[in-house]
Amino acid sequence: MFPEVFRIGSLPIYSYGLMLVISFVVGIAVAQRRARSRGLSSDAVLDVSTVILISSIVGSRILYVIFHVDEFKGRWLDTINITKGLAGLSMFGGIILAVIASFLYLHRRHIHILKMSDAISPSIVLGVGITRIGCFLNGCCFGRPTSLPWGVTFPPGSVAWSVLGNSHIHPTQIYSSIAGFLMFGIALYIDRKVRKPGIIFLSVFIMYGISRFFVDFLRYYEANNYARILSMDLSSSQIISLFIIMGGLVGIWFIQKRPAGDTAM
């Protein structure tokens, strides 16, 4: 585990924050190239990416605080403290707020929302692949105990060790990272097969919802993070995943029903 990669003078550089920055730089470069191939401005990609960066961090923190209110009782100012390597963030919160904020921004700028979403969305799952490596180095988002040969242990002082000790646990961060890179490849493949705007965007979110739903069966959560649904204990992230999957499928059905020449949005 390497939560702190190096220092610049007295300033610590955290592994999660570093991988997050790398994911945005690489993701923006990929999105700009895809935008140009769709007749969209690469400068517009940079602008909307700034909106996504800010709103995703804010949304991630808001959702984390909502589900961990007890952690901040008596010290509410800590709810805005993300200096510890950007720990204490919930990815779904970031995704939800980033989608809302970017759609509003694109609408205000009169930029075709679905075309831009198709250009940017593969970068989202590419970012998942990169940032989850940061999660592994940081020691957060860890899995449940396992007897499988690739189970890992985290050192004393890590969050995983404080909860599960020396137990061999699922490297759920690596599972999610591999899934992110696979989803990126699948999104590029789908892009070669379909032409209706919005299909790539919705396909990416369906894939992410599916991958998150299944990985979460192996990920460790506190007991109060689960709800009993259809005889299964599902995490809050799994419940959100189901809504994202259903919403994506309905969206694809709606787009497929639209006339081929309909260029709205």
VEXDREN-2710 file (C-alpha; in Angstrom, 1 decimal):
% VEXDREN-2710
k/r/px/py/pz
1/MET/0.0/0.0/0.0
2/PHE/1.4/3.4/-1.0
3/PRO/-1.1/6.1/0.0
4/GLU/1.6/8.8/-0.3
5/VAL/3.6/8.4/-3.5
6/PHE/6.2/11.2/-3.0
7/ARG/6.5/14.7/-1.7
8/ILE/7.2/18.0/-3.4
9/GLY/9.0/19.8/-0.6
10/SER/6.6/19.5/2.3
11/LEU/3.6/18.8/0.1
12/PRO/2.5/15.2/0.0
13/ILE/1.3/13.7/-3.3
14/TYR/-1.3/11.0/-2.6
15/SER/-1.7/8.0/-4.8
16/TYR/-5.4/8.3/-5.3
17/GLY/-5.2/12.0/-6.1
18/LEU/-2.4/11.4/-8.6
19/MET/-4.3/8.6/-10.4
20/LEU/-7.4/10.8/-10.4
21/VAL/-5.4/13.6/-12.1
22/ILE/-3.9/11.1/-14.6
23/SER/-7.3/9.8/-15.4
24/PHE/-8.6/13.3/-16.2
25/VAL/-5.7/14.2/-18.4
26/VAL/-5.8/11.0/-20.4
27/GLY/-9.6/11.0/-20.5
28/ILE/-9.8/14.6/-21.8
29/ALA/-7.3/13.8/-24.5
30/VAL/-9.3/10.8/-25.6
31/ALA/-12.6/12.8/-25.5
32/GLN/-11.2/15.7/-27.5
33/ARG/-10.1/13.3/-30.3
34/ARG/-13.5/11.7/-30.3
35/ALA/-15.3/15.0/-30.2
36/ARG/-13.4/16.3/-33.3
37/SER/-14.5/13.2/-35.2
38/ARG/-18.1/14.1/-34.4
39/GLY/-17.7/17.7/-35.6
40/LEU/-17.6/19.1/-32.0
41/SER/-15.1/21.6/-30.6
42/SER/-12.3/20.1/-28.6
43/ASP/-12.3/23.4/-26.5
44/ALA/-15.9/22.5/-25.5
45/VAL/-14.6/19.2/-24.2
46/LEU/-12.1/21.0/-22.1
47/ASP/-14.8/23.3/-20.7
48/VAL/-17.3/20.6/-19.9
49/SER/-14.6/18.4/-18.4
50/THR/-13.8/21.2/-16.0
51/VAL/-17.5/21.2/-15.0
52/ILE/-17.4/17.4/-14.6
53/LEU/-14.2/17.5/-12.5
54/ILE/-15.6/20.0/-10.0
55/SER/-19.1/18.5/-9.8
56/SER/-17.8/14.9/-9.5
57/ILE/-15.6/15.8/-6.5
58/VAL/-18.5/17.7/-4.9
59/GLY/-21.1/15.0/-5.6
60/SER/-18.7/12.2/-4.4
61/ARG/-18.2/14.0/-1.1
62/ILE/-21.9/14.8/-0.6
63/LEU/-23.0/11.2/-1.1
64/TYR/-20.2/9.9/1.2
65/VAL/-21.3/12.3/3.9
66/ILE/-24.9/11.3/3.5
67/PHE/-24.1/7.7/4.1
68/HIS/-21.5/8.4/6.9
69/VAL/-23.2/11.1/8.9
70/ASP/-22.2/9.6/12.2
71/GLU/-18.5/10.0/11.2
72/PHE/-18.9/13.8/11.2
73/LYS/-21.0/14.4/14.3
74/GLY/-19.4/17.1/16.4
75/ARG/-17.0/18.1/13.7
76/TRP/-19.1/19.2/10.7
77/LEU/-16.3/21.2/9.1
78/ASP/-14.6/17.9/8.3
79/THR/-17.3/17.3/5.7
80/ILE/-15.5/19.6/3.4
81/ASN/-12.0/18.3/4.3
82/ILE/-10.8/16.1/1.4
83/THR/-7.1/16.7/2.0
84/LYS/-6.2/13.1/2.9
85/GLY/-5.7/11.8/-0.6
86/LEU/-9.3/12.6/-1.6
87/ALA/-10.4/9.8/0.7
88/GLY/-14.0/9.7/1.8
89/LEU/-15.6/10.0/-1.7
90/SER/-18.4/8.0/-3.2
91/MET/-18.0/7.5/-6.9
92/PHE/-21.7/7.2/-7.6
93/GLY/-22.3/10.6/-6.1
94/GLY/-19.7/12.1/-8.4
95/ILE/-21.2/10.4/-11.5
96/ILE/-24.8/11.5/-10.7
97/LEU/-23.9/15.2/-10.1
98/ALA/-21.4/15.3/-13.0
99/VAL/-24.1/14.1/-15.4
100/ILE/-26.6/16.6/-14.2
101/ALA/-24.2/19.5/-14.1
102/SER/-22.7/18.7/-17.6
103/PHE/-26.1/18.3/-19.2
104/LEU/-27.2/21.7/-17.8
105/TYR/-23.9/23.3/-19.0
106/LEU/-24.2/21.7/-22.5
107/HIS/-27.9/22.8/-22.8
108/ARG/-26.9/26.4/-21.8
109/ARG/-24.1/26.5/-24.4
110/HIS/-26.4/25.0/-27.1
111/ILE/-24.1/22.0/-27.6
112/HIS/-25.6/18.7/-28.8
113/ILE/-25.9/16.9/-25.5
114/LEU/-26.0/13.3/-26.7
115/LYS/-23.2/13.7/-29.3
116/MET/-21.0/15.2/-26.6
117/SER/-22.0/12.6/-24.1
118/ASP/-21.0/9.9/-26.6
119/ALA/-17.6/11.6/-27.1
120/ILE/-16.9/11.8/-23.4
121/SER/-18.5/8.7/-21.8
122/PRO/-15.8/6.1/-22.8
123/SER/-13.3/8.3/-20.9
124/ILE/-15.4/7.8/-17.8
125/VAL/-14.9/4.1/-17.7
126/LEU/-11.2/4.6/-18.7
127/GLY/-11.0/6.8/-15.7
128/VAL/-12.5/4.1/-13.5
129/GLY/-9.8/1.7/-14.7
130/ILE/-7.1/4.2/-13.8
131/THR/-8.4/5.6/-10.5
132/ARG/-9.2/2.2/-9.0
133/ILE/-5.5/1.5/-9.2
134/GLY/-5.2/4.6/-7.0
135/CYS/-7.8/3.0/-4.6
136/PHE/-5.6/-0.1/-4.4
137/LEU/-2.5/2.0/-3.6
138/ASN/-4.5/4.0/-1.1
139/GLY/-5.9/0.9/0.6
140/CYS/-9.6/2.0/0.4
141/CYS/-12.6/0.3/-1.3
142/PHE/-11.3/-3.1/-0.2
143/GLY/-13.0/-6.5/-0.4
144/ARG/-14.3/-9.2/1.9
145/PRO/-12.2/-12.1/3.2
146/THR/-11.4/-14.8/0.7
147/SER/-9.5/-18.1/0.4
148/LEU/-8.7/-17.6/-3.3
149/PRO/-5.0/-17.6/-4.1
150/TRP/-5.0/-14.0/-5.3
151/GLY/-6.4/-12.7/-2.0
152/VAL/-4.3/-9.8/-0.7
153/THR/-3.4/-8.4/2.8
154/PHE/-2.9/-4.8/3.7
155/PRO/-0.3/-3.6/6.2
156/PRO/-0.9/-2.3/9.7
157/GLY/-2.1/1.3/9.6
158/SER/-4.3/0.8/6.6
159/VAL/-8.1/1.0/6.7
160/ALA/-8.5/-2.6/5.6
161/TRP/-6.1/-3.8/8.3
162/SER/-8.0/-1.8/11.0
163/VAL/-11.2/-3.6/9.9
164/LEU/-10.1/-7.1/8.8
165/GLY/-6.6/-7.4/10.3
166/ASN/-4.3/-9.8/8.4
167/SER/-7.2/-11.5/6.6
168/HIS/-6.7/-12.3/2.9
169/ILE/-9.3/-10.2/1.1
170/HIS/-10.6/-9.7/-2.4
171/PRO/-8.7/-7.0/-4.3
172/THR/-12.0/-5.4/-5.4
173/GLN/-10.1/-2.3/-6.5
174/ILE/-8.3/-4.4/-9.1
175/TYR/-11.5/-6.1/-10.2
176/SER/-13.0/-2.7/-10.8
177/SER/-9.9/-1.5/-12.6
178/ILE/-9.9/-4.4/-15.0
179/ALA/-13.7/-4.0/-15.6
180/GLY/-13.1/-0.3/-16.4
181/PHE/-10.5/-1.0/-19.0
182/LEU/-12.7/-3.8/-20.5
183/MET/-15.7/-1.4/-20.6
184/PHE/-13.6/1.2/-22.4
185/GLY/-12.7/-1.4/-25.1
186/ILE/-16.3/-2.5/-25.4
187/ALA/-17.5/1.1/-25.7
188/LEU/-15.1/1.8/-28.6
189/TYR/-16.3/-1.4/-30.3
190/ILE/-19.9/-0.4/-29.9
191/ASP/-19.0/3.0/-31.3
192/ARG/-18.0/1.4/-34.6
193/LYS/-21.4/-0.4/-34.9
194/VAL/-24.0/2.2/-34.0
195/ARG/-24.7/5.7/-35.2
196/LYS/-27.6/7.1/-33.2
197/PRO/-26.5/9.7/-30.7
198/GLY/-26.8/8.6/-27.0
199/ILE/-26.3/4.9/-27.5
200/ILE/-22.7/4.9/-26.5
201/PHE/-23.4/7.1/-23.4
202/LEU/-26.2/4.9/-22.2
203/SER/-24.3/1.7/-22.9
204/VAL/-21.3/2.9/-20.8
205/PHE/-23.6/3.6/-17.9
206/ILE/-25.4/0.2/-18.2
207/MET/-22.0/-1.6/-18.3
208/TYR/-20.8/0.4/-15.3
209/GLY/-24.0/-0.4/-13.4
210/ILE/-23.6/-4.1/-14.1
211/SER/-19.9/-4.2/-13.1
212/ARG/-20.5/-2.3/-9.9
213/PHE/-23.5/-4.4/-9.0
214/PHE/-21.5/-7.7/-9.2
215/VAL/-18.2/-6.4/-7.7
216/ASP/-20.1/-5.1/-4.7
217/PHE/-21.0/-8.6/-3.7
218/LEU/-17.2/-9.0/-3.0
219/ARG/-16.6/-5.6/-1.5
220/TYR/-16.6/-4.9/2.2
221/TYR/-19.2/-2.4/3.6
222/GLU/-20.4/-1.6/7.1
223/ALA/-23.6/-3.4/8.1
224/ASN/-25.7/-0.3/8.0
225/ASN/-24.9/0.1/4.3
226/TYR/-27.2/-2.8/3.3
227/ALA/-30.9/-3.1/2.6
228/ARG/-32.9/-6.3/2.4
229/ILE/-34.4/-6.5/-1.1
230/LEU/-35.9/-9.7/-2.8
231/SER/-34.2/-11.9/-0.1
232/MET/-30.8/-10.3/-0.9
233/ASP/-28.7/-7.9/1.2
234/LEU/-27.8/-5.2/-1.3
235/SER/-25.5/-2.3/-0.7
236/SER/-26.7/1.3/-1.4
237/SER/-24.4/1.3/-4.5
238/GLN/-26.0/-1.9/-5.8
239/ILE/-29.4/-0.3/-5.5
240/ILE/-28.3/2.8/-7.4
241/SER/-26.7/0.4/-10.0
242/LEU/-30.0/-1.2/-10.6
243/PHE/-31.7/2.1/-11.2
244/ILE/-28.9/3.1/-13.6
245/ILE/-29.2/-0.1/-15.5
246/MET/-33.0/0.2/-15.8
247/GLY/-32.7/3.9/-16.8
248/GLY/-30.1/3.1/-19.4
249/LEU/-32.2/0.3/-21.0
250/VAL/-35.3/2.6/-21.1
251/GLY/-33.1/5.3/-22.6
252/ILE/-31.8/3.1/-25.4
253/TRP/-35.3/1.8/-26.1
254/PHE/-36.5/5.5/-26.4
255/ILE/-33.6/6.4/-28.7
256/GLN/-34.1/3.4/-30.9
257/LYS/-37.8/4.4/-31.3
258/ARG/-36.9/7.9/-32.5
259/PRO/-36.8/8.6/-36.3
260/ALA/-33.4/8.3/-37.8
261/GLY/-33.3/12.0/-38.8
262/ASP/-34.3/13.2/-35.4
263/THR/-31.3/15.3/-34.2
264/ALA/-32.8/16.8/-31.0
265/MET/-30.6/17.1/-28.0
END
